[in-house]
């Protein structure tokens, strides 16, 4: 079963996703963040400290289909946090060292879509419950700069694809989860 949990920043998405798996005997937590500074290290530490000690953690943001295996343990649920961080990491990896103002966003989106195709296929084959956490990025104003606009558009389309593929979708607002699918 594939579940997508979405919502704004600091909406309670993580807590809600973790609560959905509270009765799972084991959980593989896939963390997609890269620790690039002290602030991110503190955020990761805060999330890590809030998870049950028996949860297994994998820190990875690409080729996630290799972790979410069809031959996996049906009793080990998977929680992937977070899709939008993964998309950010993929865009910068595929964009390389060049100036983001020169990026071919159509080509970058195709590369991200390939990664998402593999992720969706892996989630469908996985014998355990899979919960994906993502940020709802389309409820604010149109971003001022080109990179942010393209990121919002790509992340929004990724979220739509994942919501379509998911068996259930939750929107979390002010710490309250509302099942929308």
C-alpha positions, -999 to +999 in steps of 0.1 A: +000+000+000+013+034-010+004+065+010+014+101+002+015+127+030+016+163+019+013+197+035+031+230+040+063+236+059+060+229+096+025+215+091+031+183+111+036+160+080+065+141+096+046+134+128+015+123+109+035+100+086+053+084+116+019+079+133+006+061+103+034+035+109+032+034+147+020-002+146+046-015+121+070-040+137+099-024+118+104+007+096+130+016+071+133+054+072+148+068+040+162+103+047+168+123+015+184+154+031+220+162+026+238+178+056+255+209+041+256+232+071+251+233+109+214+243+106+206+212+085+226+190+109+205+202+137+173+196+118+184+161+109+193+154+145+159+167+157+141+143+133+164+114+142+159+119+179+121+119+175+121+085+158+118+052+176+153+037+182+144+004+164+137+021+131+164+015+105+177+046+087+191+049+052+204+083+040+200+084+003+182+107-023+186+089-056+181+054-069+157+048-041+141+019-060+171-002-049+161+003-012+124-003-018+127-038-031+100-062-042+118-089-022+118-068+009+104-078+043+066-074+043+068-065+080+092-036+075+073-006+064+091+022+045+089+059+053+106+082+027+112+118+038+110+139+018+102+139-019+107+177-024+142+175-008+149+146-032+138+167-062+160+195-050+190+172-047+183+157-081+180+191-099+213+203-085+230+169-093+217+169-128+223+206-133+259+202-123+282+231-116+267+254-142+247+285-133+211+275-126+200+304-148+214+284-178+198+251-169+175+233-194+147+227-170+127+205-195+157+181-197+161+182-159+125+174-154+128+144-177+157+131-156+137+137-124+107+119-140+128+089-147+138+087-111+101+091-100+091+064-125+115+040-109+103+050-074+066+045-082+073+011-097+093+001-067+066+012-043+040-008-063+061-039-061+070-035-024+052-060-002+052-036+028+034-004+034+052+026+019+046+062+031+061+091+012+063+126+026+063+157+004+058+194+006+028+211-010+046+239-028+018+253-049-003+272-024+019+303-022+027+332-045+045+327-078+082+328-069+102+357-081+132+339-096+134+314-124+150+285-104+123+287-077+095+289-103+108+258-121+113+240-089+077+247-078+064+235-112+085+203-112+078+195-076+041+201-081+039+178-111+059+151-092+034+154-063+005+150-088+020+118-102+027+104-067-009+113-056-023+095-086-002+064-079-010+064-042-037+043-026-043+071+000-033+107+002-033+128+034-031+166+036-017+178+069-027+213+081-018+227+115-010+192+127-043+177+116-043+151+089-072+152+064-076+121+042-082+134+007-079+101-012 
